[in-house]
Amino acid sequence: MARINYVELPVADTERAKRFYGSAFAWDFADFGPSYAATVSGDTDIGFQADPAERTKAALPVIDVENIAIALAAVQVAGGEITAPIFGFPGGQRFHFRDPDGHELAVTQTAGHASA
């Protein structure tokens, strides 16, 4: 089956984006020139949201974490804006945030991950 395995976000400042995501999620980056950096974390699933009240205006990358409360705090400390506080959904919990470039992303903790 074909799978999406990469999400690319346009940013105003590569170094600022690296600082934000490195601080919030402890990601490491490889630089591919003066204005491009990337990390590869493995396969990515895709979901479809048809509810007009729930769907986002653009693609919504979703980051899976082991502890959603720690991730929420890390996003805030790194400078992210929480756009939807932690809420439950079938299979886990999730929150949404906006990064310093204005991209909306989500963070999820699936039911298989136990909060510490």
Rosetta blueprint (number, residue, H / E / L):
1 M L
2 A L
3 R L
4 I L
5 N L
6 Y L
7 V L
8 E L
9 L L
10 P L
11 V L
12 A L
13 D L
14 T H
15 E H
16 R H
17 A H
18 K H
19 R H
20 F H
21 Y H
22 G H
23 S H
24 A H
25 F H
26 A L
27 W L
28 D L
29 F L
30 A E
31 D E
32 F L
33 G L
34 P L
35 S L
36 Y L
37 A E
38 A E
39 T L
40 V L
41 S L
42 G L
43 D L
44 T L
45 D L
46 I L
47 G L
48 F L
49 Q L
50 A L
51 D L
52 P L
53 A L
54 E L
55 R L
56 T L
57 K L
58 A L
59 A L
60 L L
61 P L
62 V E
63 I E
64 D E
65 V L
66 E L
67 N L
68 I H
69 A H
70 I H
71 A H
72 L H
73 A H
74 A H
75 V H
76 Q H
77 V H
78 A H
79 G L
80 G L
81 E E
82 I E
83 T E
84 A E
85 P E
86 I E
87 F E
88 G E
89 F E
90 P L
91 G L
92 G E
93 Q E
94 R E
95 F E
96 H E
97 F E
98 R E
99 D L
100 P L
101 D L
102 G L
103 H L
104 E E
105 L E
106 A E
107 V E
108 T E
109 Q E
110 T E
111 A L
112 G L
113 H L
114 A L
115 S L
116 A L
